[in-house]
Amino acid sequence: MQRVLVLDAFYQPSRVVSWERAVCMLYDGKCEVVEETDEVLRSPSITMHMPSIIRMTRKTRSRKVSIKFSRANVLLRDGHTCAYCRKEFEPHQLNYDHVLPRSRGGRTEWENIVAACYKCNSKKGDRTPDEAKMPLQRQPRKPGWLPVVPKKFDARTVPESWKPYFGKAA
């Protein structure tokens, strides 16, 4: 099934919809085509190229959505970069590290978790960054927003034309 990336009015990824839904949105004048494929859609009255990326023409009211705490979202927040050595890694090469270790009362929450490579996480061990002499790049905090990443796609299957809109997420 052909999927279409929907961008908000500011070219930020919003969601992924079916091509049928995208065509309805275009027909209703709610959005415009940003990129299209070579595939042609035909009906008795119109012929058009299959949309790949569409953009909403009006600013929509933003919903205050609480961002779910998860390993994937921590990696997105930290840009797939180790908080200690500052190198970029593939998601499977990173885990998350408690800044204040759990053994000392550290909780598993946005403000106490950072992405760390296995080598740095092992080196830090059951110590704080100061005790391990491994300064953090920045203090962890709950993000105000994260890029939308399609649930059914991973970085290897996201269409090439979508990747510029996802930044490091894709």
Buried (B, 14 or more C-beta within 10 A) or exposed (E): EBBBBBBBEEEEBBEBBEBEBBBEBBEEEBBEBBBBBEEEBEEEEEEBEBBBBBBBEEEEEEEEEEBEEEEEBBBBBBEBBBBBBEEEBEBEEBBBBBBBBEEEEBEEEBEBBBBBBEEBBEBBEEBBBEEBEBEBBEEBEEEEEBEBBBEEBEBEEBBEBBEEBBEEBB
